Structure formats: C-alpha cells, structure tokens
C-alpha cells in the first residue's frame, strides 16, 4: 500500500501514571503509548518519518473524549487491531484520510473543553453559599476577545496572550458544577485558572471588581489553578471537508470502559455514603 496520512480521534483518561499527552524523556505519556503501539503493529517504522502530530497538548491528569492526532501510516488502519494493543484507558474510535499538508493542530477551527468541578454542590452548600448568578455573569464577561495573560501560566518566552473565546457557559449537572469552554485555541492552564477565579467569585472570596481587574494585563496576578482532574478535552472541530468514520467496535470498546468505571465508582460512592449513616442495627 502507498503511504497515506490519517487523522485519528481518540479518548484517554488522565491517570497519575501518564505525565500528560506530549512525549517526555523518561516519563510515560499518552503520545508514547500511541507511538509504541503504532510501531509494534507496523503502522509506522520510525517516529521521525511519520509526521506524527497531536492536535492539542494536555497536562497530567487531564482526560479527553475527542482528542486528535495525525500521522503517515504504512498501511490502512484497522482501529481494533491498534486498540487491542493499547491500555484500556486509551483508545482510537474514529479516523479519516487527510491530505499530506493537513495539520491536526493548525487546521483546527475550534477546541471544546469541559471542566467538572471535583467538589459536589452539596459540599459547597455545607461550607458556604454559592452565588451562581454572579458566576454566570463572569462567564459571559469572558466571552469575546481579551488578553488572558492573568488567566494563564506565565511562560519564559514572550507570547501572544490575546484569545477569542467563542463561548463560556456554566451549568449544574447531577449535583456538580460544569463549565463549558469553546475557542480556537487556549493558553497553558487558561481554563483551570479561569475556573479558579470564577469559583472564588461565587464563594465571595473576591468581589466582581477583583475579577474584572484580571483583564488588565499591565497588572500581574499570581495564583494556583484548580485541580486538573476535572478537565476534559471534549472535541475539536475542523472544516466540512473532514468527515470522520466512526468504528462501531472501537466506540463500543470506549463506552464499555466508561460504563465499567461508572459502575465501580457508583458503588464506591454508595459504600461511603452508607458508612456515614447511623440507623443500621
């Protein structure tokens, strides 16, 4: 078969053992797992000649349902053949052939992230009141073009920190706060730092003027982002010429893995909830 370039859609769970998505020397990452498997199954011979590219880099503990990567393969992909050699917490579930000059990173039109606040609404109600209305007001203010220097990790090199946020939404789902972010691109830790400040605003730890001051990049603010565990790369959008083919068995593998984990953690939740009760005899 003549070599071809493919775009792959994958999921992964940001476990402790993975040091983010990007390859790192001496550390296990999502990219390393994928590359090792593609080499093992003879889809690529050498990494340097494969044009392997991740569409978005994610930090340690961040998960994905719709991450993407491209690479040039030696043969037509059979997704379940690849998935069978991958850990169950990583999987490819859709793909399509793309031109050799296609870039999974730079040709992306929109990136969609979701952040689930690890603490339940019940937890917040037990420790303080939560002003949901002002939190939604802050989310609306974040939409549009702004300098997000104070909402991102400070980089050693000077970079452009202006971004156009298409939408920022906050909702309550199954007793949890869920943030929804859409933009063409994001700065490092941008979402987690935004969530940090919106939560502080909701809890009354800062006032709305303090939040607005963060948009002034001439004043530097230093603080830590929220936990990375709640962040999910939900999807990435490309133009209409990109038509992904979903592999039914691979999607079933993904959903079965999610269901198995849901059942396990639901049981753990009920176990500890029961242990707090005092009316058993």
N, C-alpha and C positions, 0 to 999 in steps of 0.2 A: 504493500500500500504506500502511496505517496504521502509524505508527511503533511499533516493538517494542524490548524490551530483551533482549539476549542475553549469555550467559556463554560465553566462549571459552577453550579450553585451548591453550596454546602451548609451544613449545620455543625456546630460544635458546642460543647459545654465547657465553660471556663473553670476547670478544676485547678486545684492547687499545684498539681504536677506539671501543668502547662505554663510556661513563662511567656504568655501572650501568643499572638499569632505569628509575629515576624521571627525569622531564623536568628538564633543567637548561639554563639560559640559556647559549648559545654552546658547548654541548657535545652531541655525538651520543649518544643513549641509545636503549634498546630501545623505550620509550614513544614517542619522537619518530618512529622508523621506522614503528611501527604506525599512529600518528595520521596521518602524512603519506600513507600508503598508503590508509587508510580515506577520507580526504578526496579523494585522487586518483581513487578508484574510486566516488565518490559514495555512500558508505555513511553518512557524516556530513558536514554542511555547516560547522558551527562546533564547535570543541572545547568551548567553554563550555556549549553546549546539548546535548552528547552524553552527559552523566553518565558520562564515562569514568573508570574506577577500576581500578587494579591491586590484586590480592589481597595481594601481598607485595612489598616493595621489596628489591632485592638490590644489593649493591655491585659495583663494577667487577671484572671477571674471574670473577664467579660465573655459572654456567650454570644452565639449567633444562630439565627434560623435561616438567614438569607445572605450569607457572605458569598463572595465570588472570587475565582481566580482563573487565569488563563495560562495555557502552556501549549507548546507544539508537541504532538504525540507521534509515535512511530506506527500506531495502528488505531483503528476506530475504537473508541471507548466502550467497554461493557461495564456499566456502573456497579452492578452487583459483584463482579469479579474484583473490582477495586475495593468496594466496601467490605468484602469478606476478609480482606487483609488489614483493614483499619480497626482501631479500637471502636467499641460501640458508641462512645460519646463523640465520635466524628463520623460524618457521612456525606457523600455526594448524592443529591437526589434529582438533579436536572442538569441539562447541558445543551449546547448548540455549537455548530461550527461557525467560526468567525473569520474575517479576513486577517492576513498576517500582520497588517498595520493596526489592528484593533487593540486598544488598551483597556483592560478591565478597570484600571484606576482612573485614567484621564478622560475616558469616554463616558463615565458615569454622569447622569443628569441629576440624580437626587439620591441621597442616603437617608434612610429611615431608621431611627433608633427608638427604643422603648426603655424607660427606666422604671423598675418596680421598686418602690421604697421598701427595704427589708423589714421595717417595723410596721406592724398592722395598725389600722385606725384605732382599734381597741387600746393598743399600747399608748398612742398619743392622747386618747381621751382619758386615760387613767393618770397621766402625768401633767397634762395641761390642756387648755382649749386650743383649737387649731382654727385659724381664720382662713377658711377655704376660699372665700370671696377675694381677699386681697392677694392670695397666691395665684388665682386665675388672672387677676389684673396684672400681676407681674409677668405672667406667661405671655399675655397679649402684648405687653411693652417690649418683650424680647424679639417679637416678630419684626421682619424688615431688616434693613442693612444697618449694622452697628459695628463699632470697634469692640471686640470681645477680649481685649488684652487682659482685663481684670477678671475674666471668666475662663481663663485658660492657664496652663502651666507655662511658666517663664522658660523660654528657650535660650540657649547660649548665643545662637546667631539671631540677628535681627530678621524677623519675618513679618509678612503682612497679616495683621490680626483682624482685618475687616472681613466680615462674613455676612451673607444674606440669608437670614433664617426664614424659610418659607412658612413654617407653622410650628407653634409650641402650644401643646394642649395638656391639660391636667384633668384627670377623672378619678372617680372612686370605683374600683372593681374588686368584688369579692373581699371586702374589708381591707383593701390595700389602696394606697395612692399610686397612680400610674401616670408617668409623664410620657408624652409623645413628641418627638422632635423630627423635623424634616428640613434638610438643607442640601445644597450641592456638596459641601464639604464642611468638616468640623476641625477645630484646633485640638491639640492634645488636652485631655481632661476637661474639655469645654462643657460637656453635658453634666458631668459629675460635679463641677464647680457651680454651674447654674442651679442644679438641684439643691446643693448645699445652701445657697443664699435664699432660694425660694422657701425652703423649709424653715430657715431661721426667721424669715419674714412671717410665715404662717404661725410660728410659735411665739411671736412677739419678742424675739431676741434682738431684732433690728427693726427700725421703722422704714416706711416706704422711701423716705428721703435717702436713707443709707443705701438702699437698693439702687436708687437712681444714680447715686454718686459713683457706682461701679462702672457706669458707662463713660465716665471721664477718664480716658487713658493717661492723662497727664498726672494723675494721682495713682500711685501704686498700692494695691491691697494684697496682703499676703494671708493665705488661709489654706487649710487642707480640704480636698474634695471628699465627697461621700464615698462609701464603700463601692468597689467595682462590681461586687457580686450581683447587683440588681440591674446591670446594664446589658441590653441585648441589641445586637445589630440585626434589625428585623428584615430589612430588604434594601436592595439597591436597584434603581431604575435606569434603563438605557433607552435609546430611541426605538421606534416601532419596527425597525429592521431586525432587531434581536428578538427572535421567537424561541423561547426555551422549550425543550422537550422534557417533560417530567417522566421519569422512570417509575412506573407503578410499584414495583417490588422494592425499590430503594426508598420511595416515600413511605411505604408500609413499614419498612425497617425503622425509619426515623420515628414515625408515630408510635410504633410498638415500644420503642425505647423510652419515649416521653411518657407513655401510659404506665409502663412498669415503674418508672421513677415516681410518678404522681401517686400511684397506689401505695408505694413504700413510704413516702413522706406523709401521706394522709394518715397512714397507720401510726407513724411516729407522733404526729400531731395529736391524734386521739389518745394515744398512750399517755403523753404528758398532761393532757387536759384532764384525763381521768384521775391521774395521780394527785391532782390538786383538789379533788372532791373529798368530802368527809362523811358522806351519807351511806357508805357501803359498810355492811356488817356481816 
